[in-house]
Amino acid sequence: MQSVRIIMKNMAVKGLSHSLTLLLFMAIQSSAFQGAPARVSSPGEAGDLVGRWKVTFSMMGLEKNLILISQANGVASFQLLDTGPEDKPVPDPQPAVWSRLTNDRVSFSGEAELPIGTCCREIGTIVFKGKFSSHNSISGKLVFVTSVDEDESPYKLRSVVGTFTATRLTK
């Protein structure tokens, strides 16, 4: 739910109403993922997301990497490893959030500036939804949502869907 609030806040800044933004985000999320009510995990519990994770994600033929640093109560950050201009790391960690879903699934999201195609970069919200394949491995889908000024979309939003894998880091 925190990721919805982040997207709504960003879209409100862009001039979209909260109700339109929420409706659009719910449509994108329900078409891209099978959602479920959020639940925060306890440390040591199967499917526990607390810790450091190496996340490799692909979208539009582009593969990128980040480190998810997740703490208790849904607090997290992204250390973007190769998403900066010229595939360089982003120096400062970016705020993120996470939640545990039902059936060993998790969700984590945050803001990122990512390359779109071969010429452009966009700032938007990246939402990861995945399932634990083991205690130390997650895989799933992602959606990257940005706003657009052109008449590309009647809702002034662009979304790109991709896939990801995450592996727990021990150090």
Secondary structure by P-SEA (a helix, b strand, c coil): caaaaaaaaaaaaacccaaaaaaaaaaaaaaaccccbbbbbccccccccccccbbbbbcccbbbbbbbbccccccccccccccccccccccbbbbbbbbbbccccccccbbbbbbcccccccbbbbbbbbbbccccbbbbbbbbbbccccccccccbbbbbbcbbbbbbcc
